[in-house]
Amino acid sequence: MPAASIPVIDLTGADEGGAIQDNIASALVEAAIEHGFVYIRNTGLDIPTTAVSGAFDISRRLFKLPTASKELCKIQKNNHGWAGMRVETLDPKTQRVGDPKEAFNFGEFVHGKAQQPVPAELAADEPQIGAFFDLCYHLCLKLNDLLGIGLGVNPPDFFTAAHRKEAGPSGSTLRLLYYPPRLDTDSDGGEDIRAGAHSDYGSMTLLFRLAGQAGLEICTRDGSWAPVPVLPAGTGVENDEAPPILVNIGDLLSYWTGGLLRSTVHRVVFPPPDAADSAVNVTPGESTKDPRYSIAFFCHPASASPLTAVPSARVAESVVKAQGEGKAIAAPNKVMTAGEHLYMRLQSTYLDLYDKT
């Protein structure tokens, strides 16, 4: 199956204003509407390549720690901490067991210090992790600013203001992920899933991947699955110092814009144990049979932010059109806050952590 058709955008010049900024903002919005995903070329200006490689180095060391060290930092209802194998169930409607992966979620840092338990072996790395969190946060502010410009929001910083740290605590999360290679026990029942089909919770997600490590797929508009290569062929990024950053729209931003911006369902898969790579959705040169590491930054507005109507003529027109077609997103009886929206989603993912009611 051919790879997903996802645009590649270079943000160079996005801070300069004028026609260059408008063109980048327009391209970003169109990608968010049509695909829900976009590659951001990593030129190193917003997030240095050394910062990305350093974060992956920390991730490798973290997941090699003894289970006892990670257990001391077990994930809590605030969505911070370590989630072990099979703890998270991203597709609870169809999955019999949880995802075969580990994750470690970091919440916001204060002066380079995590506000949650961190394995003692990584205590010296906290400032570096916090600095990477901040780099991701500032890139998301830029992207929110561009979305506001591209949608003609008035005031244009409507989204950005809600995401600034000054607006209060948020659900923004830096997540380190480790997917071990397939084990013989994973083949029972035809288990091919590394992370169940899901859409992300927040405003947007930044995803960092390593060349050669495949597995990510998105659900296309016709309902089929298409692989999302780390290095999209023919786009000019193959020789870049670092792979592009994959950005996708989350449920909250889709809800906030009345469904105009698309939150696309995606998953991470294994090939069947006895299948050749050519027989499954794997881009040449990539493998789903080896350990896989990725890093995701989930960007959220301040938890107290009310998800009121976006002041944009384009968003309003889209909502009216959706209502006419019977496709409008159902609105709750009261205005939901960003924090309430996140809690609703977390309840369905961590089945054993939250009260079933």
Secondary structure, DSSP 8 states (H G I E B T S, - for coil): -------EE--TTTTS-HHHHHHHHHHHHHHHHHTSEEEE---SSSS-HHHHHHHHHHHHHHHTS-HHHHHTTB--TTS-EEE-TT---S-TTT-SS--S-EEEEE--EETTEESS---GGGGGGHHHHHHHHHHHHHHHHHHHHHHHHHTT-SSTTHHHHHHSGGG--B--EEEEEEE----GGGGGGG--EEEEEE--SSSEEEEEE-TTB--EEEE-TTS-EEE--SS-TTSS-TTSSS--EEEEE-HHHHHHTTT-S----EEEE---TT--GGGTT--TT-BSSS-EEEEEEEE--BTT-B------HHHHHHHHHHHHTT------SS--BHHHHHHHHHHHH-TTTS---
